[in-house]
Amino acid sequence: MYARDAGPDAPHWRDLPPGDQVGVAVESFRMLADPTRLRIMWLLSGGEYDVTTLAAAVGIARPAVSQHLAKLRLAGLVSTRRDGRRALYRVRGGHVRRMLSEAMETAHHQVSGMPDHD
């Protein structure tokens, strides 16, 4: 068990979250269910990238990367800032980075046959 799972600040696992919160979470998971978007998000967790650099890194066309980024922005997972004429993208906050990290660690455990943490 992680320290954050116990104590006075622990989530109330027995209380269902509000519907609007569930809706946002479902939309976030839906956006991450695409392999290309997950790879883009993984890169953006480590720093800022422009569309051209992301397209080269994931091996798809710039217009496709732009479409993925637009969806991720609408879902609130990615933020952008201007640097002259370039738009730089990054993951929006630590919660999103930790969610990605946990998802990839879970996948690593499943693929490698490692036991889960309690």
Buried (B, 14 or more C-beta within 10 A) or exposed (E): EEEEEEEEEEEEEEEEEEEEEEEBEEBBEEBBEBEBBBBBBBBBBEEBBBBEBBBEBBEBEEEEBBBBBEBBBEBBBBBBEEEEEEBBBBBBEEEBBEBBEEBEEEEEEEEEEEEEEE
